[in-house]
């Protein structure tokens, strides 16, 4: 069982959360972006091994977004915080 500590609700099972991504940058000018740029943004993601900062929504709880630092190799949750408040690595 993987626990994620919600800064608002406390430790909860991962099944209460929805993965929201890892902060990929949108095209600089969305109206002028062509199909290859959008495909790159939507589908082409790095799959890092080790520490990774992600966004998760506590969808079965307070419904707020939280930042999660997680080891993608072991699935250990290292830190959680409000978005933009994770301590530097």
C-alpha positions in Angstrom: 0.0 0.0 0.0 1.3 3.4 -0.9 0.4 6.3 1.4 0.5 10.0 0.3 0.4 12.6 3.0 -2.1 15.3 2.0 -1.1 18.6 3.6 -4.8 19.3 4.3 -6.1 15.9 5.3 -3.1 13.8 6.5 -1.9 10.4 5.3 -4.2 8.7 2.9 -4.1 5.7 0.6 -3.0 6.3 -3.0 -6.4 5.2 -4.3 -7.8 8.5 -3.0 -5.6 10.5 -5.4 -5.5 11.1 -9.1 -2.1 11.6 -10.9 -2.1 15.0 -12.5 1.3 15.0 -14.3 4.7 16.3 -13.9 4.5 19.8 -15.1 5.3 19.6 -18.8 5.6 23.0 -20.4 2.7 23.9 -22.8 3.7 25.4 -26.1 4.6 29.1 -25.7 1.9 30.3 -28.1 -0.9 27.7 -27.9 -2.9 29.4 -30.8 0.1 29.2 -33.1 1.3 25.6 -32.1 1.1 23.1 -34.9 0.1 19.4 -34.6 3.7 18.1 -33.9 4.1 20.6 -31.1 0.8 19.5 -29.5 1.6 15.8 -29.9 5.0 16.4 -28.3 3.3 18.2 -25.3 0.5 15.6 -24.9 2.3 12.3 -25.5 6.0 12.6 -25.3 7.0 12.5 -21.7 10.3 11.7 -20.0 10.1 8.6 -17.8 12.8 9.5 -15.2 14.3 6.9 -12.9 14.7 8.2 -9.3 13.4 11.4 -7.7 10.6 13.1 -9.6 8.3 16.0 -8.7 4.6 15.5 -9.6 1.2 16.9 -9.2 -1.6 14.8 -7.7 -5.2 15.7 -6.9 -6.8 14.4 -3.7 -9.9 13.5 -5.7 -11.6 11.4 -3.0 -10.9 13.8 -0.2 -10.5 17.6 -0.2 -10.1 17.7 -4.0 -7.1 20.0 -3.7 -3.9 19.7 -5.8 -0.7 18.7 -4.0 2.9 18.5 -5.0 4.5 15.1 -4.5 8.2 14.2 -4.6 8.4 10.5 -5.4 11.1 8.0 -6.2 9.8 6.4 -9.5 12.0 3.4 -9.0 10.8 2.4 -5.5 7.5 4.4 -5.4 8.6 5.9 -2.0 6.9 9.2 -1.4 9.7 11.5 -0.2 7.8 14.7 0.4 4.5 16.4 -0.1 3.4 20.0 0.0 1.1 22.6 -1.5 1.9 23.2 -5.2 5.1 25.3 -5.5 6.1 24.7 -1.9 8.3 21.5 -2.2 11.7 22.1 -0.6 14.6 22.2 -3.1 16.3 18.8 -3.7 
